[in-house]
Amino acid sequence: MKLKKTVILILIIVVVIATILNMGYFKKELASLDKLGSRVTEELSDFVFIQLKKQDVDNYWKVENVSERGSLPLYSVIPAAKIENLTKSINFPSKDSLKKWHRSHQNNSSLRFSTLNQVNNKNVDKLRKAWEYRSNDLPKNSLILGAAVTIQANPIVINGIIYTPTVGDYIVAIDAINGKEVWRYKTPSRKPAQRGLVYNNGKIIFTNGKYLVSLNAKTGKPTNNFGENGTVKSKFMSRITPIIFENEIITLNFRPGIESHDLNSGKLLWSYALNKKSEQRYGGKKEIISAGVPWSGFSLDQERKIIYFQRGNPRPNWDGTQRPGDNNHSNSVVAFDLMNKEILWKFQEIRHDIWDLDVASSPILTSINIEGKNIDVVVTTTKIGNTLILDRLTGKPIFDFRLKKSKASSIPGEKTAKYQPFLQFPEPFSKQEFSLNEVTNIGEENKISVIEQLNEANFGWFEPHSFDSESLESNDLILFGVHGGASWPGASVDPFKGILYVTSNDIPWRVKLYRAVKSINKISLQFKLNNIEGHDVFKESCSSCHGIDLGGKHRDNLIIPNIAKAFEKYSKHEIENIIIYGYKSMPSIGENLSDEKINKIVNYVFESGNLISHTILKTLNPWDYNYQNKYFIRFEDFEGFPASKPPWGKLTAINLNNGRILWSTPLGEYKKLTKRGIPITGTENYGGATATSGGLVFSAGTLDKKIRAFDSINGKELWSFDLPFASFTPVTIYEVNGIQYVLVTASGGGVSFDADPLRASHGDAFISFSLPSVE
């Protein structure tokens, strides 16, 4: 009987909510309720869980027991695979095959290593510009689009023709000798071939949002009989370079899942959903399998018929209370058997990620030498600076994978993972913990400005988010890794020497969460706010910055504060003065407001703040709200430089055979700081590395808009060139008529645009370099 009443009650709630959502009068007011309708099903499920499993609920929403966590051993280890169980190498690449560049990241192994050596560490200083091509299709609203306008795909080169996407959403073919445009194709959607494209038997194939596109490589026309006019539409978006496997096109998508299409017709052959339903429960609450999207790249072992890909973080990003458990489908490297259509193995780096520290780099297939034996492995670099080296068939680590006990959370319902990675080998190439010892040392004023910001911030090794008991917002959390370590460009590997070259960032970030009322309760709260005197005036004059719920926001590098508890901090008279005269970064808004309107705003701030604070902190249970991100922004000093000690950007060489760092050098320069006598600091960078048999490592992607060549033996910078715009993609190496070229895409924009819009201004350039003897 009780169950029947509960079901009836749920149905009534559904009807009421559906009615409200479809009433035209309320649609405008409810537009900002965080996709209310899409959350109702999930929250009603929680409602049933709460009604039927009260004891389990109370248990689930308890705060973690710190003493229990403290009693665990300090370290745990996933042992390295035994030498006799390692997979012997069977598909070592030939030197001739590595002269080609038929797929973005070079080939199906994603090695990004060229055996061309005409340009080498003895003559690279003579390298000069052979030609420059401009696509002349930069969007007129590029400044508005900001970071979205960029090219992340490194071009491919086939039979003397370059194929690449442009900032104007075209695919173009360019003569690789002189830089003349051969043809262009307007794509069906924005950001075509976002992370790359592939050539196969006269066809150029790439994804474009929800489209899979096939073009004739000679003409740029849609491939005959492929889908409809050369395109096939999927239900799901994909950003990744496809892989050609026999007569299939394999793609990964945001479902997240895998799809196979017929190479000639585009017909969908099969699909595989990566997220399976789980019956696992934690304190009675069902495990939620969400996100873990493969978004950067993947590789193919052709002989073994296995693909390898990374998986992103779970959702929601920052709030682990909604997804109990280690979320072992995410933050991982996965091997998938294409013949049996099943996951062969998966290896997780970070458990229960609440810091946006997913595995972002494409797995690389190579071989290493262990005790005199050549072993086939898959290698992936990560955001926290780890290098995962795994046996290709078993997924077992080549080195002991050491884990360290992590800190328990103080948030009800948040169960952090007991252990997180703390590797000895391979040696980490990036900083993994912000501390007072990491505060900038470039100047005393810079240091003081950083320390002042740390007064109300938390930091530490895998430090969880935390709230004061009477706070609507979390303390700022300072951490490395949000944009690397290594990001999507990944690394370059010399398969003959077993050396990996990786670019990385050591940039600290500030993260703040806030308590957000779930939709079912938010409706009631919104109606109450609507009836407070001054609601309409506040909405018109103040809500664009502070929000109708007083929550504030982050906009244009300005943190607009949450003022829901201003009624406790200020008197009505003080708030009135803030409105009239302004306060800190808030300008005066009193000039155009009558005394009556100012009084109404003050009243709304007091009454609504009291209501919101009391509702969230006093009347709601922990399961009635969740934790959403207010901002995650770069943590900077008063001049806008990173708040940590340099170097802020690096290029590192790692010996994969023993896991040791060979050398590391700053990547990028702030001339302003160099002129002060400060050693080169490196800058934030997103260009990746490309190595060659000529003893060189090329890299662009820095904020100083340069492409550089380094000696692969010792990391010494040998050559550089000022680009018209910053690059955001790895360098491509190719050869035509016996001449070696180095090709860089310079489109600006990207994440670098957020970091420094002036230096990362948008562009449309492709520049190829060669030695003077080609004239």
N, C-alpha and C positions, 0 to 999 in steps of 0.2 A: 504493500500500500504506500509506504514512504517513497519507494522508488518511483511509483506511478505519479505521485504528487510532484516529485522532483522533475520528472520528464515534462509534465504539463506546465510547470513553472518555466522551464527552459523554453518551451514552445511559445509561451506568452511573451517572454523577453525578446525572442527572435522577431516575433510579429511587431512588437512595439518599436524595436530598433529599426526594422525594415520600413515601418510606417514613417518614422521620423526622417530617415534618410531620403525618402521619396517625397516628402512634403516640400514643395518649392519654397515656402517661407523660411525653412530652416537650412536650406542647402548652402547658402552663402556663409551663414554663421559656422557651419560644421565643416567647411572646406579645409580648414587647417587642422583637423583632428587626426593627423598622421595616418591617413589611409584607413579610416575607421572601419569601413566595411570589411576590408581584407583581414582584419584582426578579430572580428567577432567570433568566427568559428573556433579559433585557437583559444580565445578567452572563455567561451562557453564550455569548451572541453575542460579548461582549468576549473570552471565553476562546478561542473559535475564532480571532478576530482575532489574539490573542496568539500562538497556536500556529502559524498559517499566515503571519503577516506580521511576524516578529520584527524585521526591519530597520526596517519602518515604525513598529512600536511604539516602538523605541528613539528614533526620530526624533520621534515625536509627543510623547513624555514628556520630551523635553529642556526645560530651562529656557530661556525666551526670551533671545535675544541682545540685550543692552542696547545694544551699539555699533551694531548694525544699525538699531535703532529710532532711535538718536541721529543717524544719518546722514540721516534723512528730513527734508524741509522742515518748518519749524515750523508752517505753516498750509496748509490745503487748502480750496478753496471750491467749493460747488455753486452755479453762477451763477444769478442771478435770471432768470426768464422774460423774454424780450424783449417790449416793449410791443405790438408788432404780433401777437404770438402769444397774448396774453391773451384770456380768454373774456369777451365782452361780456355785460353784464347783461341778462337777459330776464324775470326773475320778481321784480321789486322788490315787496315787500309793501305792501298798502294800509293806510292808517291805521286804517280800520274793522276790518280783520282782526286788528290787534294790540290791539284792545280785548278780545279773547276769550282764553280759557284752557282749551282743550279737551283738552290733553295736558300731562302733567307736563313742565316746562321750556317750557310755553306752547303750542308748536306743532311742526310737523314740521321747522322750521328750528332749534329749540331756542334761540331768541333771548332769551327771558326779558326782554322789553322791552314795556311797556304804553304805549299812546298816551293812556290816561286821564290827565287833568291837573286834575281838580277839586281833588285834594290836590296842592299844589305847594310850591315853596321859599319862598313868601310866607306860607302859612298852616299849614304842617305842624306848627308848634309848638302848634297848637290840637287836633291829632289826639288822640282819646280812645277808650277801649275801648267798642265797641258791644255786644259780647256775648262770653261765654266758654262753650265746650262742653267737658265732660269725658266721655270714653268709658267710664270706670269699669270698665275691663277689664285693668288693670295686672296682669301675672302675679304670683302670690304669691311666686314664687322669683326675682323680678327681680334681687335683689342677687347671687344665685348666677349668673344668666345674664349679669350685668354689661353689658359693651358691646353684647351681642347684642340687648338690649331698646332699640329706638329706632325712629323713623320717619325715613326718608331721602327719601320721595317728597313733592314738593310737591303739594297738592291741586289738583284741576281743578274748574271751575265751569261748569255748563250750565243755562240757563233758571232761574236762581235757586236751584239746588241744588248743594251742595258734595259731592264724592265723594273719599274718602280712606281709606287703610288706618289701622288703630289698633294700639296696642302689644299688644293682646290677640289679634291675628291675625284681625280682622274687617275687612270693607269696610263703611263706613257712608255714608249719605246724610244731609246736614245742611241745614236751611233756611238759606240764605245771608243772610237778613235778621235772623232772631232766634236762630239757633244751636240750634234744636230738632231732635232726631233724627227722621228720616223713616223710615228702615229700616236694618237691619244684616244682614250675611251672614257666616256663619262659613266661613272658607276651608278647603280640604282639607289645607293644610300650613302650616308656620310662615313668617313674613315674607312675607305677600302683597304684591304690587306693590312690591317692595323699593325700586326706584328710580323707580317711577311707574306710571300707568295712563292709558288713553286712552278718549275717547268717540267713538262713531260710530253715527249713525242709530238712536238709542234704546238703544244697548248700551254697557256699561262693560266694557272688555277689559283684562286684565292677566295677567302671569305669576305663578306661585306655586310656586317650586322647579321641579319637573319638570312642573307643570301649566300649561295655558293655559286661562283661565277667561273666560266671557262671561256677563254678567248683564243683566237687564232694568233699564234705568236708572230706571224709574218705581217698580218694585216690589221690586227687589233679588233677585228670583227668578232661578234659572238660565235662560238663554236656551233656548227650545224648539228641539229638534232640533240643538243644538250639542253634538257629542260625546255623552258619557254624563252626563246631569244637569248640563249646562252646562260640563263640563270635558273636556279632551283631555290625555292623559298622553303626554309625550315621553320619550325615552331619556336626555335631557340636561337639566341644570338651566339656568335663565335667571334673571337678576336685572333685566333691562333692560325699560324701557317699550316695548311693541310699537309698530309703525307700521302704519297701514292704507294699503295701496296698491291702488287699484281695488277688486277683490273679494277681496283677499288680506290676511291678517294676517302680517306679517313679524316674526320674532323672531330674536335672536342668543343662542347658548347656549355652555355650557362645553365642548362637544365638542373644540375650538371650531368652530362652524359657524353656518349660516344655515338657517332653516326657513320655509316658506310654508304656511299653512293657509287653507282656504276660509273666508271671512268668515262664511258662514251655517251651514255644517255642522261646521266645525272639522276637516274631513278634511285630512290631510297632502297637499299638492300636489307639493312638491319640497323637496329639502334639498341643501346644499352644504357639503362639508368644507373648512375653511380651511387645514388643515395637510395638505399633499401629501407623499408620500414623496420623499426626495432621494437621488440617487446620488452627490452631491458627497462627496469624501473629503478629509480633512486629515491628512497624514502617514499615510495608509492608513486612518484611522478615519472611519467613515461619519458624515456630518452628521446630527444628530438634530433633527427638527422637533417641538418640544414646546411646549405651552401657548400663550402669546400670546392669552389669553382676552379677548374683548370683554366688559367687565363694568360699564361706567358708563352709556353711552347712545349713541344714534345718531340721524341725521337723514336726511331724504328731500328730494331735489330732484324734485318731482312732475313738472315738465315734461320733464326729461331722464331720468327714471326711474332715478335713481342714488341709492343709499344710501351714507352716509359714517359710518364708525365707527372707534373707537380699538381698539388691541390691546395687551394687557398684556405683562408681562415673560415671558421663557422660563423653563422649569423644567429643573433645579432653580434656585431663585432666585439663590443665592449662589455656586454651584459651576459655573464655566464649563468645567472640564476634561471634563465629561460631554457638552458640546454645543459642539463647535468651530465656528468661523466667526463671522460678525457676527450670526447669528440674525435675518436681515432680515425674518422674518415677524412679529417682535415689536416692542414699543415704537414703534408706528407708527400713522399715519392711513391708512385704506384706503377707496378708492372702488370700489363694486361695481355693475355693470350688471345691473339686474333683468330686462331683456328677454333679453339673451344669457347671463345667469347666469354671469358671469365677472368676475374682478377687473380693473377698468379701470386702476388704478394703486395704488401704495402708497408712502408716504414715511416713512422711519425717522428717528427723532430720535437716540436713544442706541444705539450698536452694542454687541453682546455684553454686555448688561447684567448686572453681578454686584453691583448695589447696590440692587435693588428700586426702580428709578427709571422705571417704565413710564409711558406716557401714560395718564392717569387721567380726563381730562375729556371730556365729550361734544363732538364737533365741532359747530360753529355755522355755519349757512349765511347769508351776508350779502353785501353789495356794498360795495366801496370805490372811491375815486376816484384814479386814477393818470393824471397828466398830462392831466386834463380828461375822462378816459374812465371810465365806470362799469363796474367789473369784478366778475364773480361769483367769490367765493372761499369756501373753507372755512377756518375759524379754530379752532384748538385751543390751550388753555393747558396747560402741563405741570408736572410735579412739581419740575423744577429751575428753574422761573420763566421758561421760554421761551414765546413766543407764535408758533405756527406759522401762517403765512398762506400758503395754497396755492391756485393756480389750480384752479378746480373741475373742469375737464375734463382737464387734463394732470397735475395734482399737482406742477407746478413751483413753487418758492418765489417769492414776490413780491419778496423782498429776497434779496441774496446770503446763502447759508447757509454761514457760515464755520465751519470745523473747526480744532481745534488738536491737535497731536501729543500723545498721551497716554503715560503711563508703562507700561513693560513689567512683567510679573509675575515674581516670583521663585519661584512655585509650579510644580513640574513638571507639564507638560501644560496649564497655563493660558495661553492665548494671548489677551491683551487686544486690543481693537480698536486699530488704529494711530492713529485720530483720533476725537475726540469734539466735540460742538457747543460753539462759543465765539462766540456771536452778538454782532454790533454792533447790528443792527436786525432785528426790533423789540428795543428795549432790554429786557433781562431785568428782571423785576419781583421776583425773589427772589435771595437769596444762593446762590451755587453752590459755594463753597469755604470750609471752616473753616480758620482759621489762628490764630496767636497774637494777631493784631490783632483777632480776632473774640471773644476771651475777654470775658466779662461785665464791665461797668463800673458795676454798680449798687451796689457796696460793696466795700471792700478784703477783708473776710473772704470774701465771695462769690467774688471773683477768685482768692484764694489756694486756696480749696477746689477750684476748677476746674483750676488749674494743676497741683495735686498729682495730679489724676487723669490728666493728660496725660503723665506721666512714662514710661509704658509703652504709649502709644497712638500710632497713626499718623494723619495727616490730610494733606490736600492736594487738588489738583484731580484728580478721578477717580482717586484713590489706590487701587490694588488691595489686596486682602487679602494678608497675609504671615504666615509662620510662621518662628520661629527654628528652626534645624535640629534641636534636641533638644526641641522643644516639641510637646505634643499639641494645644495650642490656639493660635489666631492672636492676634496683638496686637490690642487694641481698635482699631477703625477709626471715626473720628469724621467724620460727614458730614451735610450738609443734604439734605432732599428726600424722606426716606422717607415722610412724610405731607404732602408739599407743601413749597414752592410751592403750586400749585393742585392740589386733589384732585378727587374725583368731582363736587362741585357745579359745577365749571367756572366759566363767566363769563356776563355779560349784555352784549349788544351793542345799541347804538342804531344801527339800520341807516340812519337819515337823516343822521347826522353822522359815522358811521364811527368811533365811540368804543366801546371795550371797557372794562368794569368787572369787576375780578377781585379776589376775596379770596384771601389767601395766608398761609402759615405760614413763618417762618424759625426753625425749631426744630432744634437739632443732635441727632443720634442716635449711640448707641454700638452697634457690631456686633461680635460675636465668633463665629468659626467653630471647629470642632474636627474632628480627623481621625476619621472613622468607618469601622471595618472593614466591608468589603462582606460581604454575607450568607453567601457560600460560605465565606469565612474565619472569619466570626463564629460559625458553628456550632462549629467546632473550638475557637475561643477560649472560647466559653461552656462547653463541656464541661470544659475545663481549669480554668476558674474554679470550676466546681461542685465540683471535687475538692480544692480548697485548704482546709486546715484553717481553720475560722472562717467559712466561707462562709455557713452557715445563721444564725449569730449576727449577722453583719454585715447580712445580708439583712433580718432581723427588726428590728434596732435602728438601722441607718444608711442603708439603700438608699432609703428614701422621700425623702431629701434628696440624697444623693450618687450614687444609682444603683448597681446591682450592679457596673457597670463603672467606678465611681469618677468618672464624668464630671461630676457636679454638674448644676445646672440654674438657670434663672431663675424665681423664683416670688414673686408679690406684691411686686414691686419689690425683692426681695432676691436678690442674686447668690450662689448656693451654689457654691463653687469646685470645680474639678476637682482631685482629690487623688491622681491616678494616679502623680504623681511626688513625693508627700509623703515617700516612703522615701529620696529623695535630700536632702531639705531638713531633715528632722527625724530625731532618734534615736528608738528604740522607747520610751524613757523619756519623751521629750517628747510623743509621740503619746498615750501613756498619760495624761499630765497633762491634755492637751487634752480627752480623753474624760471625765476625772473632774471637771475644774474649768471646762471651756468655754474658748472663745477668740474674742475679738471678738464677732461676731454669733451665733456658735454657742453654744447653752446647754450646761450640763453635762448629760450623760446617764449619768453614772457611779453615781448614787444607787441605781438599781434593777438594777445589774449586778454580778454576783459578780466576784472577781478573775480567776477562770478565764475568764469570758466576755470581760472586758476584754482579757486576754492573747490570746484568740482573734481579737478584732477587730483588735488591733495586728498580729498575724501575717498576717491576711488583707490588711490595708492594704499591708504590706510585700511579701508574696508576689505578690498580684494586681497591685499597681502595677508591680512588676518585670516580671512576665509581659506586662502590657499594653504598657508602654513599650518593652520589647525586641521584642515582636511587631510593633508598628506602626512603630517607628523603625529597627529593625535587620534584621528578616527579611522584611517585606513590600515589594513593589514599589509604585511610585506608583499603578499601576492596580488594586491590591488594596484600596484604600480611597478614600472620597470625602470631601468637605468639607460638613459640615452646620452649620446655624445653632444656636448655643447660646443666643444672645439677640440681639434688637435692641430697645433701650430708649432712652427719652429721656435725653439727656446733661444732667444738672442740677447746680446748685450745692448747697451744704449745706442750703439752705432749701427746695429743691425747685423753684426757678425755673430756666428754661432757662439753659444754661451760656454762651450767646452774648450779645453786645450786643443790646439792644432796637433797633428794635421787633421783637416776636416774632410779631405778627399785623398784617396790613395790608390796606387797601383801596386799589387802584391804578386809575387811569384811563389808558388808552393810546390814542393816535390811530393807528388802523389804516392811515390813508392815508400816514403818513410813518414809522410805527414808533416814535415818541417818546412817552415817559411825560409826561403832562400834569400829574399830581399823584399823591401817595401820602400816606396818612395812617394812623396807628396805629388798629387795630381791636380794641377790648376794653381793659379796665383792671383792674389789681390795685390796689384802694384802699389796701391795706397799703403798697404802694410809693409811691403818690401822696402819702400822708401823710408820707413821709420826704423829700418834696421832689423825688422822681424824676419826670421827665416821663412822661406816659402811655406805657406800654410796648407796648400791644397784648397779646393773649393768643392761644393756639392757638384756631383757629376752623374750623368745618365747615358754615357756613350758606349760603355763596355770596352773590351779589349779584343784586338785581332792580332795574332802572332804569325810569324813567317819563318821559313827555314833560313832566311837571310840574317837570323840573329836579331830580329826586330819585333817589337810590340807596338802597334799603333793604337792610339786612343784619342777620342775627341770628347764632346759632351760636357766640358767644363764651363763655368760661368764666364771665364775670360775669353771665350769664343776662339779657342785654338784647337788645332789638331797637332799631336805630338808623336814622335817616334822615340822609343826607348831601346837601349841595349838589353836584349833578353837575358844576357849573362849576369849583369850587375845592376840593372835598373837605371843606368845613367841616361839622362835626356840627351839625344843626339840631334834632334831637328824639331822645329815647330813652324807653324804657319798660321797667320791671323785670318780667321774666317769672317765673312760678312755677317753671319748669324751663328748662334750656338748650334751645335749638333745634338741630336737626341737619339742616335742610332749607331750601331757598330760599323766600322770601316769594312768595305768590300775590296778584296784583292783579285785582279784578273789580268789576263794576258791576251793580246791580239797581235798577230804577225810578229811574234817573238819579242814584243815589248811589254814589260810589266807596268801596270797602272795601280794606283792607290786611289780609291773612290770614297768620298765622304759626302754625306747628305747634311746640308746646313739649313734647317727649317726653323730654328729657334723654338719658342713656345715650350710646351711640355711642362713637366713639374718644375723645371728651372724657371719658367715664367712666374710661377708663384713665389719662388725663392728670390728672384731679382728681375722684375719686368723690364728694367732698362737694359740689362745685359742680354737678356734672353728674348729680345724683341723678335717678332715673327719674320720669317723669310721663306724663300723658295729656291734656294741655290743647290746645285749639285756640282762638285768640283773634283776633277780627276788630275792626279799628279803622275809625273814620270821623270826619268832622268833626261838631261839635255841632249843626249845622243840620239833621241828619237826624232829630232828636228830634221 
